[in-house]
Amino acid sequence: MPKVIKLGIAKNNNQKIQEVEKIELLSGKGVVEDRHFQESNDARTQITLIESENIDYFNKKLMIGETKIEGKNLCRPCKHLQELLNHEEIIKEFIQKGGLRCEILVSGIIKVGDKIKTI
């Protein structure tokens, strides 16, 4: 069964992503303390999952720990990630593997090691 391997947030744009042990999700808003957290947030930018292999769950509802999320659209790799990792080929390598942008349906905490289940 898939599980959470790493969690990361960046409090500001162009800031290095900080690895954390747990995050708090608020429905309709996003990840608390992350740069994309907003009072009324677009469903496609609330949280992004990046998989260690291709995501087969696109457009399915998922439970991660105590939270419930729904896949909205694929997250294409970007120049920001390429520059952050200082890796020239990252965009080519991550095409169709970048991640999944999701809407938070039920607020809660996600911790490293939490199981990921489809519902």
Secondary structure, DSSP 8 states (H G I E B T S, - for coil): --B---EEE-SSTT---EEESEEEEETTTEETTSTT--TT--GGGSEEE--SS--S-TTSEEEETTEEEEEEEE----HHHHHHHT-TTHHHHHTTTS-EEEEEEE-EEEETT-BEEE-
